[in-house]
Amino acid sequence: MDTVVDYFRSHLQQVVTLHTAMFQRLLFEGEGVPLELAELFDDAGNTYISLSESISKLHVQRNWSQIEEQLDAGVEPALRRIKAKSRMKPRVRRAKHLAQPVKNKAHRTRV
């Protein structure tokens, strides 16, 4: 995963350097505000949004793998507990502990 982080850093450094040079040229070397500046803002915005989404996906993938590791670590002890309980002899209840049948009163209809 460190290779991926290094890739994002390298890519971001290149993008920031390029955008900085373009902003300086358009803002300080010309007269007025050229149309290219609007295009540059659009391009820069889309580039940063794309980078943000990629980094977020990477972060989510890392978190899911950590969650899965934690779940896997908890599954084994739970399976051992279930297996231990399944080896136990079932308890037999005495008849006096069983529920008594419910006596239903006949429904009367009023005429």
Buried (B, 14 or more C-beta within 10 A) or exposed (E): EEEEEEEEEEEBEEBEEBBEEBBEBBEEEEEEEEEEBEEBEEBBEEBBEEBEEBBEEBEEEEEEEEEEEEEEEEEEEEEEEEEEEEEEEEEEEEEEEEEEEEEEEEEEEEE
